[in-house]
Amino acid sequence: LVNSYRWVLVMGGAGVVLRGSAAVPVIYVSLLLNQCLPSYIGGDTYRAYFLYCEGTPLAVAVRGVLIDRVSAMVALVVMLALTLPVVEGLLKDPRFHTAMLIILGCGAAGTAGFFSLDHLPLPGRVAAIGALQQLAELSASARAILLHGGRGAAIAILALCVYLLSGVVLHILAAGIGVPLTLRDSILMVAPLVLLTALPISVGGWGVREGAAVYVLGNLGIPAADALTMSVMVGLCSTLVILASA
C-alpha cells in the first residue's frame, strides 16, 4: 500500500493522474512478477505497460516507473549511509565494511550522476542521440519530482517507510521462532540485506537473500539455521500476501 501511494505521487508529478484504487492491484501483480524474474525487471515492465494501455504515452509511462524505482534506490542509499556507522559496530568483519563502503560510494556517485545527466557537457552530435535525450529528460523530470517541494519530501518519507516496515516484519518473524533479534537491529540489517537481494543474479532474490541473511545475521550471533529460516519465512510471507491480494 505504501509503494502504491508513492507511485501515485510520482505519476502525479509526471502529470499523469493515477488513482490509488488502480495502483494497488497493479503493484501486487508487479510484485508477483518480481518473484518470477530477476530483480525488478518484470514488475516495472508490467507497470509501464499498464500505464500505456490506460492512454499514457509510452515515454512518460516508462519515465514515471523509472523515477519511482530511483526513489526507492535513493532511499536505500540514504538509509545505508545513516545506519552504516552503527552497523559497522555490530558486524566486525572488515570485508563487509569494505564492501558496504564501496556500494555506498557507487550509490552516491550514481545518484549524483543520474540527477545531473541533462547538464553533462556533451558534444552537439552526441547530445542529439535519441537515447541520450531521453536520459536527459528522465534526469530533469526526476529532479523536478523528487528534489523539490512537498511532493518530493512525501515520496522520500514513503520510500524510507517501506524499509522501516521491512525491519518490523523481520523482527516479528524472529520473535515468532524465538530468535533474540531486537527491533533496532532488525531495522539496521534491512539496508544491507535489501541491497544484496536486489542484485539481478537470482529469481525473486531467492538464494541470494538466504545467503545474505546467513552471513549478515550470523555476524550478530544468530545461528545459520535460524537465519535461513527467517529468510525463507520472509520470502514465503511476501509470496503468500501477493498471491492472496493479486
N, C-alpha and C positions, 0 to 999 in steps of 0.2 A: 504493500500500500504506500509506503514511503517512497519507493522507487517510482511508482506510478505518478504520484503528485509532483515529484521532481521533474519527471519527463513532461508533464503538463506545463510546468513553469518554463522549462527550456523551450518547448514548442511555442508557447505564448510569446516569449522573447523573440522568436524567429518569425512571428507574425502568423502563426498557424493556431487556430482555435481547436484544441483537443480536450474533449470532455473527460472527466475522471471516470465516468461510467464506461467509456470506451477504452480508456488507457489500461484499466486494471486487468481485464481479461487478456488484452494483448501482451501485457507484461508477463502474465502467468504462462501463456503459450511460448513466449520468447525464452523464459526460464526453463521450460520443458525442453526446448530445442537445445539450449545450452548444455543440458545433461547428456545430449546425444552427439555433440560435436565439440571439437577443440575450442577452448576458451569461450569467447562471447560471439563468435562469428555467426552462428546460426540464428541466435536470438536477435541480434542487431539487424541482420538482413531481413528477418521477418518483420520487425518494427518498421523499417523503411518501406518495405513492400506494402504493409497495411496503410501507411500514410499516403503512398502513391495511389493505391486503389480508392482511397477516400477523396482523391482530387488534388492532393498536394503535389506540386512539381517535384520530379524525382530529385533534382539537385538540392532543393530545400529540405526534402524528407531525409535524405542521406546526411545532409549537414546537421540537421536537428538531432538525429540519433547519435552522430559522432560527437557533437558537443555535449550531449548528455553523458556519453561514455567518458569523455575527457573530464567532466566534472567529478565523476566517481574516482577516476585515477588520480586527479589532483588532490582530492580529499584524502586519498590513501597516502600520497606522498607527504601531505601536511601532517597526518596522524603519525606516520612513521617518524618524521622529524621531531614531533612533540614528545613521543614516547621512547625514542631510541636511547636517550641518556639513562632512563630508568631501566629499560630492557637490558642494556649492557651491564648494569649492576646485578641483574638476576641471572643472565646467561654468561658464563665465564669463558666460553670458547672464543679465542681470538679470531678464528677463521670466520665465525658467524659475524662478529663485529665488522671485519673487513668486507665481507660480502654485503652486509646491510649498508655500510657507508658507500660502497660502490653503487649499489642500487639507488640509494638516496641521491647521490651526486648525479647519476644519469637521469633520475626522475626530475630533479630540479632543473638540470640543463635542458631536458626535453620539454618541460613546461615553459621555460623562458623562451626557448626557440619556437615552440608552437604559437605562443601568443604574439610573436613578432615576425611571423612569416611574411606578412604583407609589407614589411619595412626593410626586407633584405635588399641590398644594393645589387640587383641582378642586371646584366646587360639587356638591352631592349629586346633582342631576338629571343633570349632565354625567357625573359619575363612574359613574352607573348605566348608561350606554350600553354595550351588549354589547361592541362593538369595543374600547372603551377598557378594559373589564375584562379582555379577552383580552390586550391590550398590557401591562397591569399585571402579569398573571400571567406573561407572557413575560419581562418585566424581572426579576421576582423569581426566576424559575427560572434565568435566565441568570446572575444574581448568585450564586445558590447553587451552580451548576455550575462557573462559570469563575473566580470570585474567592475560593474557599475550598478549603483542603486540598490534598492531593497530586494529586487528580484534575485540578483547575484548572491546577496547575503543569505536569502532564504534557500536557494539551491545549495549553497555551501553547507548550511546547517543540516539540511535533509541528507546530503551525501555523507556527512560525518555520523548522523544518527544511524544510518544503515550499519556502519561498522560497530558502533556502540551497542546496538541491539544484537549484533552477531556475538559480541562478547558476553552479553547477558545470557543468550541461548547456550553458549559453551559452558558458562558457569552452572546453569540449571542442569544440563546433561551430566556434568561432572558430579554434581551433588547427588544426582539420581543413582549413580553407581558407586557412591562413597569415595570419590576422589577429592582430596583436600585442595582444590583449586579455588582461590579466592576470586571474588568479582573483579577486583583490581587487576590481578594477574591475568584473568581471562580477557579483559579488555586490552591489556598491554600486548598480549600474544596475537591479537587479531591481525594487526598490520603485517607482520612477517608471514603469518600463515596465509593470508589472502594474497599477498604478493607472490609467494611461491606457487600457490594454486592457480593463479591467473596465467601462468606460463602456458602457451599453446602447445604443450607436448603430451597432453593426455585428453581423453574424452571426459568432459564434465569435471575435470580436476581429479577424477578417481585415480588412486595410486600415488599421484604427486601429493595430494592433500594428506594421505595417510603417512607417507614417508616424512613429510614436513612436520606433522603432528608428533610422530615418534621422536624426531630429532629435537624440535623446539621444546615440547613438553617434557621430554626426557631430561633436558638441561635444568628443569625445575624440580627434578627428583621424582617425577611421575613414572611408574613402570611402563615399559613399552607396550605391554598387553592392554593396560588401561588407556594409554594414549591412542592406540589403534582403535580400541572400542569406541572411544569418544568421537574420533574422526569418522568412523563408519556410521555412527549414530547421527552425526551432523548431515552427512550425505543422504542417509535414508529419510530423515525427517524432512529435509528440503524436497526430496523427490515425492514423498507422500503428500505434503502440503500442496505442491504444484499439481499433482495428479488430481487431488480432491477439488482443487479450485479451477483448474483449466477445463 
